[in-house]
């Protein structure tokens, strides 16, 4: 069974370490997206659609710093999901604690175009 693993990272200073940990765990591909939660959106500090036509560097940096990152990957099997969870918690701490992030693994019925690392084949 293949799974889509979603992780919402709150502490952006841990991004590089997290990506390295997932790679070491055997993840073959990672997609990173800017994201925000409802609370940040309502407070006006989430993703912005009001940037000027020609934004300054400060405008762009402010936008990047206020957003979470949602990290996606597809893995095969419960064992790989467990490895991704362990790798994630080794970087951000216990996911049951506040402000560490949110992780979900969802079964996928079909996957096409997935190229796994040789170790997983």
Secondary structure, 3 states (H helix, E strand, C coil): CEEEEEEEECCHHHHHHHHHHHHHHCCCCCEEEEECCHHHHHCCCCCCCCCCCCCCHHHHHHHHHHCEEEEEEEEEHHHHHHHHHHHHHHHHCCCCCCCCEEEEEEEECCCCCCCCCHHHC
